[in-house]
C-alpha cells in the first residue's frame, strides 16, 4: 500500500468539506481501516507524530508550542533517513556535534524535545513497534549525552524533613572551620532562606538591601522579581521571611554582611554579594555597590554542601529541590494548598499540586481532625443552633 500523500489529504478535505485538522483524523482512520502494511514505516512514523501533537494539545499546550514539538525529531530523522526508533545514541552525538551543532541552550532544547517524544513512543507504541518492525523503542538520549537541567516526566524526590533539618544543622556547625568564613555563611544563609521561603535561585540572587521590609506582615517580607506567568515577563512579588528566616536575616545583616567590600548601608547593594570585585571598581578604591552572587555559584555551593552534609537516599541537592522541599514539608505540617501556592508565588494551583507529588498524606487523620474542629465549633456557638 502506498503512503497517503499530502495532496490526497487536501483533496479529502475539499471533498468532505472538512477543516484540515479533521481531515487528518479521517486520514488516520482510513489508514487504520486499510491495515497499513508493516513495511509502511514512514507513514506509521508520521501518524505517531500527529497523535503526539494531539495528546499535547489535549494537555493544554499553546499552539506555538505544539508547532515546535516535533521539529527536532523530523530534523534528525530527515538527516539520516531513518525512523526515530532506529536511531542510535551514536548518531545523535554525531549530528549535534557536527552539522546540527548550535548554541548550547538550543541543542539542549532540541534533545529534550526528542527525549519527550520517545517517552510518548515508549508509553503508547513500544509493543506495536516491536511487533511490526522488531525494534525495541529506546530513547537515543542516554545518561551520557542527556543535557543538564533536563525537563522530563519524572518526580523531584525531596529529602525528608528529618534529613533536611539534620543537613542544615551539620552545615551550620561547620561554618567556624571554613576557609572563607563570610562566604561560607553567605552560602549557608542563601540555602536556608531558600528552604524557608521557597524562592527561586535567580529571585534570591537579585534581592537588594532595600528590598527587605521588616515591618510587613508578622515577621517581615522581602521583594523578589518573580517568574512571569504565560509570557508576561518578571513580576515583583513578596516573599515571606517567617520567624526563623527573620532571625537569620537579622544575624546576617548585623554580624556578617559588613565583612564584604561594598557599603552594606546602600539600599541598592546586593543582599548576598560576591566576594569578587570588578577590576575597574577596585582600581578606584572607593565604596560602591558590590556584585551580586550568581545563581550558578549558589548552585555549586549547595551541591558541595549536599555531598558533605546530606544523608539519606537523596544525594544531589540544588536550589529548586529546596523549593520543592519547602512546599512539601509545609504542606505536610498543615499549611493549606492555597497558602503553599501563595508562598511559592504560583499563578495556578495546578502548578503547586505538581510540587506536592511526594508529600505524605494521612486522609484518616485529616478526617478525625476535621470532625474535631466541627464539634468544637458547635460547642462554642450553641446559640445559633435551631
C-alpha positions, -999 to +999 in steps of 0.1 A: +000+000+000+013+034-009+016+061+018-011+087+017+004+119+003-003+155+014-021+161-018-046+133-012-053+147+023-061+181+009-083+165-017-101+146+010-107+178+030-121+195-001-143+165-010-158+162+025-158+199+034-137+193+065-111+215+082-075+204+078-074+190+114-105+169+108-091+157+075-060+144+094-083+124+117-102+109+088-069+101+070-056+082+101-089+063+104-087+053+067-051+041+071-061+020+101-091+006+083-069-004+054-044-021+077-012-003+068+014-028+060+044-035+082+067-020+055+049+014+055+072+026+082+073+063+072+035+066+073+034+050+107+060+074+119+040+104+107+009+090+124+027+089+157+039+125+153+003+136+147-010+117+177+017+131+198+007+166+189-029+159+196-020+144+230+000+175+240-028+197+226-053+179+249-028+186+278-033+223+272-001+234+254-002+265+233-004+264+196+031+279+192+045+252+215+027+224+196+043+236+163+078+232+175+074+199+195+082+176+165+106+198+145+138+183+161+125+148+155+118+155+119+152+173+116+174+144+127+153+117+111+154+135+078+192+139+081+197+101+085+167+089+065+156+067+094+125+062+116+131+075+151+131+041+167+161+031+146+183+060+158+212+051+180+228+074+206+260+075+185+241+091+156+225+117+178+260+125+192+275+128+157+247+150+145+246+175+173+284+176+174+286+182+136+261+195+111+234+200+138+257+219+163+241+251+176+242+271+207+242+251+240+207+261+250+193+254+215+209+219+215+196+212+250+161+222+240+161+201+209+174+170+227+148+174+254+121+176+228+134+144+212+135+127+245+099+137+254+087+123+221+104+090+228+087+090+263+055+091+244+065+063+220+076+041+249+043+046+266+019+041+237+036+024+208+065+003+222+046-030+218+033-022+183+067-011+170+083-042+184+056-064+167+058-045+133+095-039+129+112-060+155+128-030+172+127-020+209+118+016+215+146+032+234+155+069+236+188+077+219+192+104+246+210+084+272+227+093+305+259+102+287+245+127+262+215+139+281+216+177+287+218+190+322+187+206+338+166+181+318+128+187+319+112+153+320+081+135+333+099+123+364+093+133+400+116+155+421+122+134+452+128+158+481+148+149+513+127+142+543+120+167+570+144+150+593+172+147+567+167+184+558+168+195+595+200+175+601+216+188+569+213+224+579+224+216+615+256+199+602+262+227+577+259+255+603+282+236+627+309+235+600+309+273+594+336+281+620+361+259+603+355+273+568+385+288+549+364+318+539+340+324+569+320+352+553+315+333+521+306+301+539+280+319+560+266+336+529+261+302+511+245+287+542+222+318+546+211+315+510+204+278+513+184+281+545+164+311+532+156+292+500+142+264+521+123+286+545+107+310+519+106+288+488+121+314+465+139+305+433+177+308+430+176+337+405+150+355+426+171+353+457+203+364+440+186+395+428+174+407+462+189+441+473+192+455+508+164+479+502+141+451+493+139+439+529+107+451+546+110+442+583+077+458+592+055+439+567+033+411+579+040+393+612+078+386+607+087+407+577+089+401+540+112+409+511+106+417+474+117+395+446+115+397+409+093+367+403+090+345+372+062+358+349+033+336+340+022+330+304+050+351+289+042+382+308+078+387+320+091+391+355+066+402+381+076+416+415+061+398+445+065+395+482+084+365+497+079+355+533+107+355+559+088+336+586+101+337+622+133+317+617+141+335+584+137+369+601+162+359+629+187+345+603+185+377+582+190+399+612+221+378+621+233+381+585+228+419+583+242+427+618+272+403+620+282+391+586+272+414+558+296+442+567+325+418+561+322+422+523+340+450+505+310+472+495+288+495+515+261+475+533+241+507+541+234+513+504+198+502+496+210+492+461+237+469+475+230+432+469+218+413+500+241+384+490+272+399+474+300+381+456+334+382+472+349+392+439+355+429+430+354+441+394+389+454+384+375+488+373+359+493+407+389+480+426+412+505+408+390+534+420+394+524+457+360+538+466+330+522+482+304+511+456+276+486+453+291+451+450+285+424+425+256+401+434+264+364+437+253+344+406+228+315+406+254+292+392+277+300+422+249+293+446+240+260+428+276+249+430+280+257+467+247+240+475+257+209+456+290+207+475+272+212+508+247+184+499+275+160+492+292+168+526+263+170+550+231+154+534+222+119+545+196+095+532+185+083+498+185+118+482+222+127+474+220+155+449+208+189+462+201+220+441+181+252+448+149+242+430+148+209+450+149+230+482+119+250+468+100+217+463+110+206+498+097+239+512+063+233+495+062+196+505+072+200+541+050+230+548+020+211+533+028+181+555+029+203+586-006+216+579-003+245+555-032+246+531-028+243+493-037+280+488-012+291+514+016+270+498+006+285+464+008+320+479+042+312+494+057+299+461+041+327+440+023+304+416-003+317+393-023+284+392-029+258+419-023+230+394+014+241+393+015+239+431+000+204+432+028+191+410+053+203+437+035+181+463+037+148+444+059+133+471+040+147+501+030+122+527-008+123+534-030+107+560-066+111+550-079+093+581-060+116+605-073+146+585-108+133+587-106+130+625-091+165+628-119+179+607-145+162+628-129+176+659-129+211+646-166+207+637-175+196+672-155+225+687-174+250+665-208+235+676-198+237+713-186+273+710-217+285+691-246+267+706-268+298+705-270+297+667-284+261+667-320+258+656 
